[in-house]
Amino acid sequence: MKKLGLIAGAGDLPLLLAQSALAQNRMPIVIQITQPTSLQLESIASETYAFGIGQVQKITRTLLDSGVRELAIIGKIDTGILFRPFLVDPTAVRILARNRNKGTRAIVAAVIDHFESKGIRVVEQHQFLSRLMPEEGVLTKRQPSQSQWADVEYGMQLARQVADLGIGQTVVVKNRMAVAIEAIEGTDEAIKRGGKVGGKGVVVAKAAATDHDFRVDVPTIGDQTLKTLRAIGGGVLAVEAGRTFVLNQPALCEQADQWKIPIVALA
């Protein structure tokens, strides 16, 4: 059975990818970097290791010693760690120094280049999780109103522009005006901030950059996203078709219908 390295951040996605890899006769070798490995993930992994995010040399050596030649990087990693002291080895220091003031996208690209220079190919997440990506259309039974559609279209256009600038992936709009732009705080906090400014009925749109690297990040929505939107009285949740992971879509859309929140996927 061919091995697949898996650098796992937080959330449900690492387990889902590992399960899919196993179903495709791939043996998961898990490197956990943000939290203790879940019992479920540990139970299906062939090998599990835990390292800090800055221990690039140890991670690389462990993967090579385990015979890994393909690697998936998945799960939430708090980008705020870049503003806090954390353990780094010489390889991580070089990567950070060469990409100083260039933003997280440049750092991520440099990390990928490092692994591939060592003979470890980094694969796209949707190679194993394409089933999580919705097709174009309204995913819920509930349809957006005409005025909501205007905000959805404006919000998606704005979200793509913001993503292209490397700022964030999520915007909150109302009456075709931006009320919150996601920065380093993450989607949920941006939604909360948008709710404080725009009040009930705001529309949330989430998109990836035109040249987004899907090897390390796929925009994702799930139960927590919907709960946050409901808590602020949000009106619509909009994502990109074929470029977003929607976790547990049937149950998510059923809950959204109960809360009268349309979810749409735009091409």
BALOBA-1460 file (C-alpha; in Angstrom, 3 decimals):
// residues 267
<rec num="1" residu="m" x="0.000" y="0.000" z="0.000"/>
<rec num="2" residu="k" x="1.435" y="3.386" z="-1.051"/>
<rec num="3" residu="k" x="2.056" y="5.855" z="1.761"/>
<rec num="4" residu="l" x="0.608" y="9.346" z="2.022"/>
<rec num="5" residu="g" x="2.049" y="11.884" z="4.427"/>
<rec num="6" residu="l" x="-0.522" y="14.032" z="6.161"/>
<rec num="7" residu="i" x="0.422" y="17.224" z="7.999"/>
<rec num="8" residu="a" x="-2.673" y="17.777" z="10.131"/>
<rec num="9" residu="g" x="-3.947" y="21.035" z="11.544"/>
<rec num="10" residu="a" x="-7.108" y="21.478" z="13.600"/>
<rec num="11" residu="g" x="-10.684" y="20.612" z="12.663"/>
<rec num="12" residu="d" x="-12.461" y="17.728" z="10.933"/>
<rec num="13" residu="l" x="-10.699" y="17.827" z="7.571"/>
<rec num="14" residu="p" x="-7.572" y="15.822" z="8.485"/>
<rec num="15" residu="l" x="-9.700" y="12.862" z="9.591"/>
<rec num="16" residu="l" x="-11.905" y="13.081" z="6.497"/>
<rec num="17" residu="l" x="-8.874" y="13.138" z="4.217"/>
<rec num="18" residu="a" x="-7.213" y="10.246" z="6.035"/>
<rec num="19" residu="q" x="-10.384" y="8.161" z="5.743"/>
<rec num="20" residu="s" x="-10.620" y="8.921" z="2.029"/>
<rec num="21" residu="a" x="-6.940" y="8.124" z="1.501"/>
<rec num="22" residu="l" x="-7.368" y="4.785" z="3.257"/>
<rec num="23" residu="a" x="-10.370" y="4.013" z="1.037"/>
<rec num="24" residu="q" x="-8.093" y="4.663" z="-1.966"/>
<rec num="25" residu="n" x="-5.527" y="2.182" z="-0.625"/>
<rec num="26" residu="r" x="-3.193" y="4.878" z="0.678"/>
<rec num="27" residu="m" x="-1.497" y="4.458" z="4.054"/>
<rec num="28" residu="p" x="-1.741" y="7.710" z="6.116"/>
<rec num="29" residu="i" x="1.427" y="8.819" z="7.927"/>
<rec num="30" residu="v" x="0.195" y="11.618" z="10.193"/>
<rec num="31" residu="i" x="2.199" y="14.599" z="11.444"/>
<rec num="32" residu="q" x="0.049" y="16.534" z="13.944"/>
<rec num="33" residu="i" x="1.169" y="20.150" z="14.342"/>
<rec num="34" residu="t" x="-1.515" y="22.066" z="16.230"/>
<rec num="35" residu="q" x="-3.169" y="19.828" z="18.795"/>
<rec num="36" residu="p" x="-3.111" y="16.255" z="20.167"/>
<rec num="37" residu="t" x="-3.984" y="13.701" z="17.513"/>
<rec num="38" residu="s" x="-7.630" y="12.656" z="17.729"/>
<rec num="39" residu="l" x="-8.296" y="9.068" z="18.690"/>
<rec num="40" residu="q" x="-10.168" y="8.508" z="15.426"/>
<rec num="41" residu="l" x="-7.311" y="9.837" z="13.327"/>
<rec num="42" residu="e" x="-4.743" y="7.890" z="15.316"/>
<rec num="43" residu="s" x="-6.742" y="4.687" z="14.910"/>
<rec num="44" residu="i" x="-6.556" y="4.742" z="11.107"/>
<rec num="45" residu="a" x="-3.052" y="6.186" z="10.698"/>
<rec num="46" residu="s" x="-0.201" y="3.807" z="10.022"/>
<rec num="47" residu="e" x="2.158" y="6.077" z="11.975"/>
<rec num="48" residu="t" x="1.571" y="9.253" z="14.005"/>
<rec num="49" residu="y" x="4.000" y="11.948" z="15.102"/>
<rec num="50" residu="a" x="3.640" y="15.336" z="16.773"/>
<rec num="51" residu="f" x="5.842" y="18.340" z="16.028"/>
<rec num="52" residu="g" x="5.678" y="22.092" z="16.347"/>
<rec num="53" residu="i" x="4.845" y="24.120" z="13.246"/>
<rec num="54" residu="g" x="8.394" y="25.473" z="13.136"/>
<rec num="55" residu="q" x="10.150" y="22.081" z="13.248"/>
<rec num="56" residu="v" x="10.462" y="21.784" z="9.481"/>
<rec num="57" residu="q" x="13.667" y="19.734" z="9.539"/>
<rec num="58" residu="k" x="12.240" y="17.059" z="11.856"/>
<rec num="59" residu="i" x="9.019" y="16.883" z="9.874"/>
<rec num="60" residu="t" x="10.935" y="16.473" z="6.611"/>
<rec num="61" residu="r" x="13.283" y="13.818" z="8.001"/>
<rec num="62" residu="t" x="10.398" y="11.877" z="9.564"/>
<rec num="63" residu="l" x="8.484" y="11.816" z="6.283"/>
<rec num="64" residu="l" x="11.530" y="10.708" z="4.304"/>
<rec num="65" residu="d" x="12.474" y="8.038" z="6.850"/>
<rec num="66" residu="s" x="8.893" y="6.723" z="6.699"/>
<rec num="67" residu="g" x="9.114" y="6.366" z="2.924"/>
<rec num="68" residu="v" x="6.670" y="9.176" z="2.140"/>
<rec num="69" residu="r" x="6.898" y="10.688" z="-1.340"/>
<rec num="70" residu="e" x="3.501" y="12.378" z="-1.479"/>
<rec num="71" residu="l" x="2.132" y="14.748" z="1.142"/>
<rec num="72" residu="a" x="-1.194" y="16.397" z="1.953"/>
<rec num="73" residu="i" x="-1.316" y="19.455" z="4.205"/>
<rec num="74" residu="i" x="-4.762" y="20.052" z="5.675"/>
<rec num="75" residu="g" x="-6.552" y="21.479" z="8.681"/>
<rec num="76" residu="k" x="-6.782" y="24.871" z="10.310"/>
<rec num="77" residu="i" x="-3.565" y="26.548" z="11.375"/>
<rec num="78" residu="d" x="-3.800" y="29.745" z="13.388"/>
<rec num="79" residu="t" x="-1.902" y="32.326" z="11.318"/>
<rec num="80" residu="g" x="-1.692" y="34.468" z="14.450"/>
<rec num="81" residu="i" x="1.185" y="32.207" z="15.476"/>
<rec num="82" residu="l" x="3.374" y="34.381" z="13.240"/>
<rec num="83" residu="f" x="2.981" y="37.146" z="15.832"/>
<rec num="84" residu="r" x="3.876" y="34.960" z="18.813"/>
<rec num="85" residu="p" x="7.149" y="33.313" z="19.844"/>
<rec num="86" residu="f" x="7.344" y="29.708" z="18.678"/>
<rec num="87" residu="l" x="10.074" y="27.102" z="18.286"/>
<rec num="88" residu="v" x="11.764" y="27.226" z="14.898"/>
<rec num="89" residu="d" x="14.641" y="25.225" z="13.484"/>
<rec num="90" residu="p" x="17.267" y="26.578" z="11.036"/>
<rec num="91" residu="t" x="15.243" y="25.567" z="7.964"/>
<rec num="92" residu="a" x="12.163" y="27.391" z="9.251"/>
<rec num="93" residu="v" x="14.308" y="30.434" z="10.097"/>
<rec num="94" residu="r" x="15.597" y="30.556" z="6.513"/>
<rec num="95" residu="i" x="12.100" y="30.256" z="5.070"/>
<rec num="96" residu="l" x="10.777" y="33.034" z="7.307"/>
<rec num="97" residu="a" x="13.788" y="35.284" z="6.674"/>
<rec num="98" residu="r" x="13.566" y="34.961" z="2.889"/>
<rec num="99" residu="n" x="9.848" y="35.771" z="2.926"/>
<rec num="100" residu="r" x="9.809" y="38.463" z="5.569"/>
<rec num="101" residu="n" x="7.044" y="41.025" z="4.985"/>
<rec num="102" residu="k" x="5.712" y="39.024" z="2.012"/>
<rec num="103" residu="g" x="2.652" y="37.604" z="3.770"/>
<rec num="104" residu="t" x="1.426" y="34.120" z="4.608"/>
<rec num="105" residu="r" x="0.929" y="33.068" z="0.962"/>
<rec num="106" residu="a" x="4.623" y="33.527" z="0.241"/>
<rec num="107" residu="i" x="5.591" y="31.607" z="3.388"/>
<rec num="108" residu="v" x="3.274" y="28.732" z="2.483"/>
<rec num="109" residu="a" x="4.650" y="28.612" z="-1.073"/>
<rec num="110" residu="a" x="8.199" y="28.488" z="0.319"/>
<rec num="111" residu="v" x="7.296" y="25.603" z="2.639"/>
<rec num="112" residu="i" x="5.851" y="23.659" z="-0.304"/>
<rec num="113" residu="d" x="8.973" y="24.370" z="-2.364"/>
<rec num="114" residu="h" x="11.082" y="23.041" z="0.511"/>
<rec num="115" residu="f" x="9.235" y="19.714" z="0.683"/>
<rec num="116" residu="e" x="9.255" y="19.262" z="-3.076"/>
<rec num="117" residu="s" x="12.984" y="20.034" z="-3.244"/>
<rec num="118" residu="k" x="13.430" y="17.046" z="-0.937"/>
<rec num="119" residu="g" x="11.469" y="14.742" z="-3.240"/>
<rec num="120" residu="i" x="8.120" y="14.981" z="-1.410"/>
<rec num="121" residu="r" x="5.324" y="16.079" z="-3.742"/>
<rec num="122" residu="v" x="2.558" y="18.106" z="-2.095"/>
<rec num="123" residu="v" x="-0.853" y="17.101" z="-3.498"/>
<rec num="124" residu="e" x="-4.068" y="19.096" z="-3.663"/>
<rec num="125" residu="q" x="-6.575" y="18.374" z="-0.919"/>
<rec num="126" residu="h" x="-9.475" y="17.877" z="-3.303"/>
<rec num="127" residu="q" x="-7.668" y="14.912" z="-4.841"/>
<rec num="128" residu="f" x="-9.163" y="13.036" z="-1.880"/>
<rec num="129" residu="l" x="-12.096" y="15.277" z="-0.900"/>
<rec num="130" residu="s" x="-13.714" y="16.399" z="-4.160"/>
<rec num="131" residu="r" x="-17.054" y="15.080" z="-2.863"/>
<rec num="132" residu="l" x="-17.142" y="18.019" z="-0.418"/>
<rec num="133" residu="m" x="-17.163" y="20.586" z="-3.229"/>
<rec num="134" residu="p" x="-20.660" y="21.708" z="-4.268"/>
<rec num="135" residu="e" x="-21.838" y="22.305" z="-7.798"/>
<rec num="136" residu="e" x="-23.211" y="25.684" z="-8.846"/>
<rec num="137" residu="g" x="-26.661" y="26.552" z="-7.538"/>
<rec num="138" residu="v" x="-28.744" y="27.115" z="-4.429"/>
<rec num="139" residu="l" x="-27.827" y="24.337" z="-2.006"/>
<rec num="140" residu="t" x="-30.776" y="24.856" z="0.342"/>
<rec num="141" residu="k" x="-34.479" y="24.626" z="-0.351"/>
<rec num="142" residu="r" x="-34.793" y="28.237" z="0.757"/>
<rec num="143" residu="q" x="-34.015" y="30.696" z="-2.036"/>
<rec num="144" residu="p" x="-32.457" y="34.158" z="-1.629"/>
<rec num="145" residu="s" x="-34.727" y="37.129" z="-2.269"/>
<rec num="146" residu="q" x="-34.070" y="39.482" z="-5.175"/>
<rec num="147" residu="s" x="-32.351" y="42.008" z="-2.913"/>
<rec num="148" residu="q" x="-30.283" y="39.241" z="-1.312"/>
<rec num="149" residu="w" x="-29.135" y="38.074" z="-4.737"/>
<rec num="150" residu="a" x="-27.835" y="41.578" z="-5.423"/>
<rec num="151" residu="d" x="-25.784" y="41.399" z="-2.224"/>
<rec num="152" residu="v" x="-24.612" y="37.863" z="-3.031"/>
<rec num="153" residu="e" x="-23.290" y="38.920" z="-6.426"/>
<rec num="154" residu="y" x="-21.648" y="42.054" z="-5.037"/>
<rec num="155" residu="g" x="-20.223" y="40.162" z="-2.061"/>
<rec num="156" residu="m" x="-18.726" y="37.399" z="-4.203"/>
<rec num="157" residu="q" x="-17.103" y="39.908" z="-6.537"/>
<rec num="158" residu="l" x="-15.640" y="41.736" z="-3.543"/>
<rec num="159" residu="a" x="-14.517" y="38.518" z="-1.815"/>
<rec num="160" residu="r" x="-12.586" y="37.475" z="-4.916"/>
<rec num="161" residu="q" x="-10.871" y="40.846" z="-5.107"/>
<rec num="162" residu="v" x="-9.947" y="40.739" z="-1.418"/>
<rec num="163" residu="a" x="-8.617" y="37.196" z="-1.832"/>
<rec num="164" residu="d" x="-6.538" y="38.245" z="-4.841"/>
<rec num="165" residu="l" x="-4.910" y="40.894" z="-2.649"/>
<rec num="166" residu="g" x="-3.958" y="38.224" z="-0.114"/>
<rec num="167" residu="i" x="-5.990" y="39.848" z="2.673"/>
<rec num="168" residu="g" x="-8.627" y="37.225" z="3.463"/>
<rec num="169" residu="q" x="-11.354" y="35.069" z="1.938"/>
<rec num="170" residu="t" x="-14.546" y="36.315" z="3.599"/>
<rec num="171" residu="v" x="-16.523" y="39.524" z="3.287"/>
<rec num="172" residu="v" x="-19.740" y="40.644" z="4.939"/>
<rec num="173" residu="v" x="-21.991" y="42.982" z="2.953"/>
<rec num="174" residu="k" x="-25.369" y="44.657" z="3.210"/>
<rec num="175" residu="n" x="-27.218" y="46.776" z="0.655"/>
<rec num="176" residu="r" x="-24.209" y="46.399" z="-1.680"/>
<rec num="177" residu="m" x="-21.872" y="47.916" z="0.882"/>
<rec num="178" residu="a" x="-18.946" y="46.187" z="2.589"/>
<rec num="179" residu="v" x="-19.379" y="46.060" z="6.361"/>
<rec num="180" residu="a" x="-16.523" y="43.682" z="7.258"/>
<rec num="181" residu="i" x="-13.456" y="42.255" z="5.507"/>
<rec num="182" residu="e" x="-11.707" y="39.194" z="6.909"/>
<rec num="183" residu="a" x="-8.080" y="39.719" z="7.858"/>
<rec num="184" residu="i" x="-5.941" y="37.464" z="10.022"/>
<rec num="185" residu="e" x="-8.664" y="36.909" z="12.644"/>
<rec num="186" residu="g" x="-10.508" y="34.289" z="10.578"/>
<rec num="187" residu="t" x="-13.982" y="33.771" z="9.143"/>
<rec num="188" residu="d" x="-16.055" y="33.513" z="12.304"/>
<rec num="189" residu="e" x="-14.629" y="36.668" z="13.869"/>
<rec num="190" residu="a" x="-15.114" y="38.575" z="10.613"/>
<rec num="191" residu="i" x="-18.761" y="37.478" z="10.519"/>
<rec num="192" residu="k" x="-19.272" y="38.606" z="14.121"/>
<rec num="193" residu="r" x="-17.717" y="41.976" z="13.344"/>
<rec num="194" residu="g" x="-19.914" y="42.323" z="10.269"/>
<rec num="195" residu="g" x="-22.984" y="41.586" z="12.355"/>
<rec num="196" residu="k" x="-22.104" y="44.331" z="14.825"/>
<rec num="197" residu="v" x="-21.732" y="46.864" z="12.024"/>
<rec num="198" residu="g" x="-24.436" y="45.776" z="9.583"/>
<rec num="199" residu="g" x="-27.024" y="44.255" z="11.891"/>
<rec num="200" residu="k" x="-29.512" y="41.596" z="10.825"/>
<rec num="201" residu="g" x="-29.741" y="40.478" z="7.227"/>
<rec num="202" residu="v" x="-26.078" y="40.743" z="6.263"/>
<rec num="203" residu="v" x="-24.778" y="38.487" z="3.496"/>
<rec num="204" residu="v" x="-21.529" y="36.544" z="3.910"/>
<rec num="205" residu="a" x="-19.472" y="35.623" z="0.839"/>
<rec num="206" residu="k" x="-16.343" y="33.448" z="0.850"/>
<rec num="207" residu="a" x="-13.946" y="33.014" z="-2.075"/>
<rec num="208" residu="a" x="-10.402" y="32.011" z="-2.979"/>
<rec num="209" residu="a" x="-7.835" y="33.992" z="-4.938"/>
<rec num="210" residu="t" x="-7.663" y="33.503" z="-8.693"/>
<rec num="211" residu="d" x="-4.254" y="31.832" z="-8.315"/>
<rec num="212" residu="h" x="-5.098" y="30.153" z="-5.013"/>
<rec num="213" residu="d" x="-2.924" y="27.170" z="-4.087"/>
<rec num="214" residu="f" x="-5.325" y="24.365" z="-3.209"/>
<rec num="215" residu="r" x="-2.512" y="22.152" z="-1.955"/>
<rec num="216" residu="v" x="-2.560" y="23.702" z="1.516"/>
<rec num="217" residu="d" x="-5.892" y="25.452" z="1.864"/>
<rec num="218" residu="v" x="-9.411" y="25.091" z="0.510"/>
<rec num="219" residu="p" x="-11.994" y="27.625" z="1.725"/>
<rec num="220" residu="t" x="-14.303" y="25.709" z="4.038"/>
<rec num="221" residu="i" x="-17.695" y="26.235" z="5.646"/>
<rec num="222" residu="g" x="-19.448" y="24.030" z="8.135"/>
<rec num="223" residu="d" x="-21.641" y="23.877" z="11.197"/>
<rec num="224" residu="q" x="-19.696" y="26.540" z="13.093"/>
<rec num="225" residu="t" x="-19.902" y="28.975" z="10.161"/>
<rec num="226" residu="l" x="-23.662" y="28.584" z="10.018"/>
<rec num="227" residu="k" x="-24.062" y="28.940" z="13.798"/>
<rec num="228" residu="t" x="-22.030" y="32.150" z="13.743"/>
<rec num="229" residu="l" x="-24.132" y="33.538" z="10.905"/>
<rec num="230" residu="r" x="-27.354" y="32.684" z="12.701"/>
<rec num="231" residu="a" x="-26.120" y="34.294" z="15.932"/>
<rec num="232" residu="i" x="-25.814" y="37.667" z="14.184"/>
<rec num="233" residu="g" x="-29.085" y="37.306" z="12.264"/>
<rec num="234" residu="g" x="-27.335" y="36.799" z="8.929"/>
<rec num="235" residu="g" x="-29.305" y="36.465" z="5.721"/>
<rec num="236" residu="v" x="-27.319" y="34.387" z="3.188"/>
<rec num="237" residu="l" x="-24.111" y="32.370" z="3.019"/>
<rec num="238" residu="a" x="-22.411" y="32.347" z="-0.404"/>
<rec num="239" residu="v" x="-19.422" y="30.258" z="-1.518"/>
<rec num="240" residu="e" x="-17.669" y="29.351" z="-4.761"/>
<rec num="241" residu="a" x="-18.844" y="26.229" z="-6.574"/>
<rec num="242" residu="g" x="-16.092" y="23.669" z="-7.085"/>
<rec num="243" residu="r" x="-13.624" y="25.708" z="-5.005"/>
<rec num="244" residu="t" x="-15.033" y="25.329" z="-1.483"/>
<rec num="245" residu="f" x="-15.407" y="22.472" z="0.966"/>
<rec num="246" residu="v" x="-18.898" y="22.261" z="2.483"/>
<rec num="247" residu="l" x="-18.735" y="19.957" z="5.480"/>
<rec num="248" residu="n" x="-21.652" y="17.550" z="5.964"/>
<rec num="249" residu="q" x="-23.669" y="19.341" z="3.291"/>
<rec num="250" residu="p" x="-27.022" y="17.515" z="3.671"/>
<rec num="251" residu="a" x="-27.268" y="18.154" z="7.422"/>
<rec num="252" residu="l" x="-25.878" y="21.679" z="7.061"/>
<rec num="253" residu="c" x="-28.463" y="22.632" z="4.445"/>
<rec num="254" residu="e" x="-31.280" y="21.063" z="6.461"/>
<rec num="255" residu="q" x="-30.272" y="23.171" z="9.458"/>
<rec num="256" residu="a" x="-29.938" y="26.271" z="7.276"/>
<rec num="257" residu="d" x="-33.470" y="25.752" z="5.965"/>
<rec num="258" residu="q" x="-34.772" y="25.511" z="9.520"/>
<rec num="259" residu="w" x="-33.019" y="28.788" z="10.335"/>
<rec num="260" residu="k" x="-34.173" y="30.366" z="7.039"/>
<rec num="261" residu="i" x="-30.637" y="31.009" z="5.789"/>
<rec num="262" residu="p" x="-30.086" y="30.239" z="2.085"/>
<rec num="263" residu="i" x="-26.699" y="28.774" z="1.107"/>
<rec num="264" residu="v" x="-25.615" y="29.343" z="-2.492"/>
<rec num="265" residu="a" x="-22.632" y="28.248" z="-4.596"/>
<rec num="266" residu="l" x="-21.556" y="30.536" z="-7.421"/>
<rec num="267" residu="a" x="-19.356" y="29.697" z="-10.394"/>
